[in-house]
């Protein structure tokens, strides 16, 4: 009996040892396969980054012509101004309804903030059409004495003296911050911070709206918002419509065409 018990115990331990060896082999192979898979993924990612047909995160160091279209950061852009080391470009399309929802939230998808919208495009007011409130600038059409002047990014002190942030500023900056292609090129230091005036204050930003002096180099969809030259009292903002820049009430809706400045070279 003792001999049979010893044999049974030996068999159990033998099977257990074989089981451990098999499990160790399986785990080692799984770990090795994971390392190989990650290496392959890294090679593919690096290869895609180097393929201009997939994601363009650098532009050639050359002379660019106004109105020329270029691919960059998963978007098509139109050249506004060629500089020695950079190029200023405007988005070749207008922002869509879904992009605007993502930027300012679905709770603001009302006529207080927006004009005509569909899936491919959406017009946004510079200032809200409302009688009060300081989340953004506003113009109350029922009483033109009630309004806040439009400002790209006012300080709290400026808000207290009659200014309010524009809705189009909030949409443009939030769209920029959450755009995967632009996040990628920002990490690679391929954009230049721009200095500009909104007509009341000087600002610096990696994204803005077109300036009045740039409209001659912009084709395609309008009306679209401009960032500069509002009326001195702040009740009107400037847009491009048809073939000219015009002043309209600050609660008028128009499309958004973001502008960025790209470094030349890799």
QUIMO-V500442 format. One record per residue. N is the residue number from 1. RES is the residue in one small letter. PHI is phi as a letter, one per 40 degrees, with the letter a starting at -180 (999 if undefined). PSI is psi in whole degrees, 0 to 359 (* if undefined). Layout:
((N,RES,PHI,PSI) (N,RES,PHI,PSI))
This chain:
((1,x,999,318) (2,x,c,322) (3,x,c,317) (4,x,c,321) (5,x,c,321) (6,x,c,318) (7,x,c,318) (8,x,c,317) (9,x,c,319) (10,x,c,318) (11,x,c,319) (12,x,c,313) (13,x,c,326) (14,x,c,315) (15,x,c,321) (16,x,c,319) (17,x,c,316) (18,x,c,319) (19,x,c,315) (20,x,c,319) (21,x,c,316) (22,x,c,317) (23,x,c,318) (24,x,c,319) (25,x,c,316) (26,x,c,314) (27,x,c,320) (28,x,c,318) (29,x,c,319) (30,x,c,317) (31,x,c,319) (32,x,c,320) (33,x,c,321) (34,x,c,318) (35,x,c,317) (36,x,c,320) (37,x,c,317) (38,x,c,323) (39,x,c,319) (40,x,c,317) (41,x,d,318) (42,x,c,319) (43,x,c,318) (44,x,c,315) (45,x,c,316) (46,x,c,321) (47,x,c,318) (48,x,c,321) (49,x,c,332) (50,x,c,356) (51,x,c,111) (52,x,c,337) (53,x,c,342) (54,x,c,290) (55,x,b,118) (56,x,c,113) (57,x,b,6) (58,x,a,158) (59,x,b,156) (60,x,c,144) (61,x,c,92) (62,x,a,179) (63,x,c,123) (64,x,b,143) (65,x,c,140) (66,x,d,140) (67,x,g,352) (68,x,c,142) (69,x,b,136) (70,x,b,155) (71,x,c,132) (72,x,a,134) (73,x,f,43) (74,x,g,22) (75,x,b,160) (76,x,b,132) (77,x,b,158) (78,x,b,133) (79,x,c,129) (80,x,b,318) (81,x,a,131) (82,x,c,129) (83,x,b,171) (84,x,c,320) (85,x,b,4) (86,x,a,173) (87,x,a,134) (88,x,c,129) (89,x,b,155) (90,x,b,145) (91,x,d,134) (92,x,c,349) (93,x,b,179) (94,x,b,159) (95,x,c,142) (96,x,c,170) (97,x,c,316) (98,x,c,323) (99,x,c,323) (100,x,c,321) (101,x,d,314) (102,x,c,331) (103,x,c,315) (104,x,b,358) (105,x,g,144) (106,x,c,338) (107,x,c,346) (108,x,b,10) (109,x,c,72) (110,x,b,170) (111,x,c,346) (112,x,c,330) (113,x,b,331) (114,x,b,160) (115,x,b,226) (116,x,c,130) (117,x,b,148) (118,x,a,187) (119,x,c,326) (120,x,c,342) (121,x,a,161) (122,x,a,130) (123,x,c,136) (124,x,b,142) (125,x,c,146) (126,x,c,314) (127,x,b,155) (128,x,c,152) (129,x,c,86) (130,x,a,166) (131,x,c,348) (132,x,a,177) (133,x,h,148) (134,x,b,20) (135,x,c,318) (136,x,b,171) (137,x,c,158) (138,x,a,160) (139,x,b,120) (140,x,c,106) (141,x,c,340) (142,x,c,341) (143,x,a,101) (144,x,c,4) (145,x,c,347) (146,x,b,108) (147,x,a,160) (148,x,b,138) (149,x,c,141) (150,x,c,136) (151,x,a,138) (152,x,c,316) (153,x,a,77) (154,x,c,152) (155,x,c,168) (156,x,c,326) (157,x,c,321) (158,x,c,325) (159,x,c,322) (160,x,c,346) (161,x,b,23) (162,x,h,14) (163,x,b,159) (164,x,a,148) (165,x,c,139) (166,x,c,150) (167,x,c,320) (168,x,c,328) (169,x,c,313) (170,x,c,316) (171,x,c,313) (172,x,c,313) (173,x,c,321) (174,x,c,322) (175,x,d,315) (176,x,c,314) (177,x,c,335) (178,x,b,9) (179,x,c,116) (180,x,d,316) (181,x,c,319) (182,x,c,327) (183,x,c,318) (184,x,c,314) (185,x,c,332) (186,x,c,317) (187,x,c,330) (188,x,c,9) (189,x,f,45) (190,x,b,3) (191,x,b,156) (192,x,b,137) (193,x,c,130) (194,x,c,147) (195,x,b,134) (196,x,a,167) (197,x,b,142) (198,x,c,9) (199,x,h,342) (200,x,b,331) (201,x,a,149) (202,x,c,142) (203,x,b,161) (204,x,b,135) (205,x,a,155) (206,x,c,350) (207,x,a,147) (208,x,a,185) (209,x,c,167) (210,x,c,152) (211,x,c,158) (212,x,d,325) (213,x,c,357) (214,x,b,352) (215,x,c,335) (216,x,c,341) (217,x,b,10) (218,x,b,127) (219,x,b,183) (220,x,g,210) (221,x,c,136) (222,x,a,167) (223,x,c,150) (224,x,b,154) (225,x,c,145) (226,x,b,156) (227,x,c,344) (228,x,b,176) (229,x,f,50) (230,x,c,174) (231,x,c,154) (232,x,c,333) (233,x,c,352) (234,x,g,9) (235,x,c,345) (236,x,b,147) (237,x,b,167) (238,x,b,135) (239,x,b,165) (240,x,b,125) (241,x,a,130) (242,x,g,264) (243,x,b,15) (244,x,a,163) (245,x,c,137) (246,x,b,155) (247,x,c,132) (248,x,b,159) (249,x,d,144) (250,x,c,349) (251,x,c,13) (252,x,c,138) (253,x,c,146) (254,x,a,172) (255,x,c,165) (256,x,b,128) (257,x,b,92) (258,x,c,150) (259,x,b,137) (260,x,b,167) (261,x,b,124) (262,x,b,136) (263,x,c,144) (264,x,c,150) (265,x,g,171) (266,x,c,*))
